[in-house]
Amino acid sequence: MTNLNSLFLSQAYKDCWDDYNRSLKLRSFPRWDYVILTASNEQQAEGFRKQIADRQNFLPRGTKFIAIPDRDGRRVGSGGATLEVLRYLHEQEESFDSLRVLVIHSGGDSKRVPQYSALGKLFSPVPHELPNGRSSTLFDEFMICMSSVPSRIREGMVLLSGDVLLLFNPLQIDYNNVGAAAISFKENVETGKNHGVYLNGPDGNVKCCLQKKSVEVLREAGAVNESGCVDIDTGALIFSTDIMKSLYSLIETDADYDRNVNERTRLSLYADFLYPLASDSTLEDFYREKPEGEFCPELTAARTRVWEVLRPYRMKLLRLAPAKFIHFGTTREILELMNGGVDEYHYLGWSRKVGSSIRSDVSGYNSVLSSRASVGKDCYLEVSYVHGNSRIGSHSVLSYIDVQDQVIPDNVVLHGLKQRNGKFIVRIFGVNDNPKENRLFGRDLDELEDTLGVRLWEENGQAHTLWSAALYQEADTIREATDAALELYEIVTGGKDFDRSLWTAASHKSLCAGFNEADPDAIIAWNKRMADLVTMDGIAKAIRDQVPAGSIRKLQSLTKIQKEWLRKRLRKADFGEKMRLHYYLGVILEDENEVQECFRIIQSEVLEATIKSLAYNEQARIVTDHHTVRLPLRVNWGGGWSDTPPYCNEKGGTVLNAAILLNGEKPVEVTLERIPEQKVVFDSRDMDVHGEFDTIEPLQATGDPYDPFALQKACLLACGIIPREGHTLGEILERLGSGFVMHSEVRNVPKGSGLGTSSILSAACVKAVFEFMGIAYTEEDLYAHVLAMEQIMSTGGGWQDQVGGITPGLKYITSMPGLQQQLQVAHIELSPQTKKELDERFVLIYTGQRRLARNLLRDVVGRYVGNEPDSLFALEEIQKTAALMRFELERGNVDGFAKLLDYHWELSKKIDAGSSNTLIEQIFSSIEELVDGKLVCGAGGGGFLQVILKKGVTRQMVEERLKEVFMDSLVGVADCNLVWE
């Protein structure tokens, strides 16, 4: 199909979709008064009704949807079914006038596609996800594509064939409500020979109808144009109300109804009702026209009467173009459609995968394929669940089946059905088998019956076909039924010995019986179950494939099936999947509780891993009356955020930072002193809080973010001075030698500085406690205990701050992935010239503002957990940048380091857009020509900024520029020195 035609039909479909939505929402919009589906029997009609009920929210409320079965469940032909429709309408309405009726003839057995028999081919899948997210069926496509037609006809009846999808622009329908009209498309003669073909007359009316004629006959009749195309009978017809009345006259009395609507007469819509409407038709030729059933006197009499009532009318030929005719005929055609043919309809949104969580090149519709299962070439999974270590052969179709740890052969169809009695059958047959014939997997069934010594057909005179052969065993479970079907395959193909006693002891059904006794509720329930499982499996695979949480379609709530799936999945999920399942569901459901559960899991699992090595230290003793620890602050140069859980736990972290003095001093101070009283006292001068404890329980209570002494309590627990549970405070203090006071203070550092004060204060507390209590330690011990302390406080923060402040100089800190982080700290030696150049060119600038209160950590971690691409890229890149910074500084290239600082700033903004704001951008802009590199301190958004000056630029020049721009505000150069020793 040309691009122009594709564009035309794509736009036509969009217009139909818009009209479909208008029919749902606007009362005044022209819509069908009736949509009537014909069915082969009451069981099929019941299934149709339930399918319609399941779609009630997606169908126009002003339209009546009716399913009418063939009379007494016996085949009365498509013409007889049409008369049944008219009989029903006459019973419901006073007149046919002003009615708009859509009739979809869908009463076939679908013998050539048995997996659709129970559904009815009308409700068979179409490889199209609708714009509202639903997986489509032929019926859904009919409702959409035909929603524009009521506005093109004033009254009358439109009839469609239920196995043909028509794509066209309804605005091309030019019908004046007189007589009949046939909708025709141009198709290649090779396609036309297998369908009906119209021959057009000079007056625009149909001259004759050529049903399934050879190419030669079509050419001789003049039906083939110079392009080798014919006017194909699409099965779409329009009857005026006058024709409706004339046809109704055929069944006006009960006697007429009995004569013309029965299994023997079996009138055909296409062979019997269209023939008299063609201008070149003759009654003699009409009598000879091939019937839907058999020639008989009853049919001849009925045709005589049909000729009388319809011969006065003519049938206009509506040739629509561009247009497309898609016939859903055989299993082989469907398999070819799904494995390549569907690409021809990509402009309509059709796809090889619809509503399926399949990441391989396997075609699927509402199906789940687990990562452990393997599928051969050109398979199609349809409303099926393939999991465990299943192995599916090539060119096979799985339909409505659950396969776990089973092996399915090549070139087979495997279709599951639940029966009304609660049992299951699984039908297996070859992709190329024709159920109208007497063969299965290439083997003659009469020969098979004789060889096995069993009866496959119970009724005398019953046609011996695959359709009617009782081959398929009933079972209590779908698994048992699948095993029985696979065993049948082995028996038929000679791969397994036959046990006659086991066969005769079991109940077997034919394709026909399985269809007639199928449970329609179970079919709908399985559809819904698979849709639910596809959604959840799709979320799991989206997590695995790093699809951003925000790009996944929103859900209102989880169904019972989805909740059960989630419960089982969480039970076996690892740390990463567990937290992401909750986060993704929080985003998809817009449920804050799920998001909070994600962060609770991160905190609890990291805490559990971190503190499991901690122990109550019964050897600790107070060894001095008074001890003070003072620590510097830190500036982060590279890798910030890579040290934060859960990123560091999954990917490891890499950070480069340096210690600094502010205003010439180490501003973080912790002092412990002995007191005679048997109590513990906490005194925080900068926070202006004071607390005294003479019992142990309040000291063991952690996790309250509003506790003013959370830090001090966490320190005593992490260092093993206070056990996590049990014991008494008096007992502990007696062993320690006395009570004590812990003074803590951060002097002359504004809140929200970005210089790591809170974590460095934690480090100072641990260091002070170790030294006050005579506990020997290494640098690694300090880092580990501060990490544990941070986790006990549930801050969710990283590990770089405390490392940056515990020791002087430049540190390159790395960790490997793991819940329990093991830090490797390298003290970087720089040349005296490099240190001197950094001292001269490094400048700290105070913004004068504190970052606005917002859930910073949650946003940054959420973007990582939610697999936002910018965040994932930037977090990976900043680790590389930290390593390159070390490289440049070790070789004395401060200019190269400055460029990397600039690059890091751009990455930081990808991780957290809130790290910058108007003031920060204005500060950087005002000194742009004075600096070579710039970065915020910490998370940014306020506090301090850091820059590397251009060579020859002084701090005084920067100070003057800032004063010039920001005058008497708090913005200015800070008194800062790098601490090298």
Secondary structure, DSSP 8 states (H G I E B T S, - for coil): --HHHHHHHHHHHHHHHHHHHHHHH-TTS---SEEEEEESSHHHHHHHHHHHHHTGGGS-TTSEEEEEE-GGGS--HHHHHHHHHHHHHHHH-S-STT-EEEEEE-----TTSGGGTTT-GGG-EEEEE-TTS-EEEHHHHHHHHTTTGGGG-SSEEEEEETTEEEE--GGG----SSSEEEEEEEEEHHHHTTSEEEEE-TTSBEEEEEES--HHHHHHTT---TTSEEEEEEEEEEE-HHHHHHHHGGGSSHHHHHHHSSTTT---IIIIISGGGSTT--HHHHHHS--SS---HHHHHHHHHHHHHHTT--EEEEE-SS-EEEE---HHHHHHHHTTGGGGGGGGTB-SEES-B--SS-EEES-EE-TT-EE-TT-EEES-EEETT-EE-TT-EEES-EEES-EE-TTEEEEEEEBTTS-EEEEEEETT--TTSSEETTEEHHHHHHHHT--S--STT---SGGG---EE-BSSHHHHHHHHHHHHHHHTTSS---HHHHHHS-EE-HHHHHHTB-HHHHHHHHHHHHHHHHHHHHHHHHHTT--GGGS---S---HHHHHHHHHHHHH--HHHHHHHHHHHHHHHT-HHHHHHHHHHHHHHHHHHHHTT----TT-----SEEEEEE-EEEEEE-TTTTSTTHHHHH-EEEEEEEEEETTB--EEEEEEEESSSSEEEEETTTTEEEEESSSHHHH----TT-TTHHHHHHHHHTTSS-SS-S-HHHHHHHHTSEEEEEEEE-S--TT-SS-HHHHHHHHHHHHHHHHTT----HHHHHHHHHHHHHHTT----SHHHHHHHS-SEEEEEE-SSSS--EEEEEE---HHHHHHHHHHEEEEE-S-------HHHHHHHHHHTT-HHHHHHHHHHHHHHHHHHHHHHTT-HHHHHHHHHHHHHHHHHH-GGG--HHHHHHHHHTGGGEEEEEESTT-SSSEEEEEE-TT--HHHHHHHHHHHHTTSS-EE--EEE---
